[in-house]
Amino acid sequence: MLQTRAKYHLGQIVRHRKHPFRGVIFDVDPEFSNTDEWYDAIPEESRPLKDQPFYHLLAENDQSYYVAYVSEQNLVADKSGEPVSHPDLPDLFGPFEDGSYPLHFQLN
């Protein structure tokens, strides 16, 4: 299997390519690591490949806040310079600065 390096990093703000939401990355799986039920619920013509990074996002849209799980192929960097308003952000990250969020803790 080809080892894939994540294109985006923790604390970075990203947007979904097709759906109207954006979010802050709080975890990365090197390849798909969710349930088969979750994967099979995606329409076949839209299903991403499993052998790419998948990102956990504190996501928001115009109506709500939630956690999203998104393949790298479906994300683009958010260039708006605007912060995200997800209420769980302070639990994981410091204040918004220079277009992203610094982690509250160091990873080993």
Summary of the structure (lengths in Angstrom):
residues: 108
radius of gyration: 13.9
end to end distance: 25.1
largest distance: 39.6
contacts: 266
relative contact order: 0.26
helix: 14%
strand: 31%
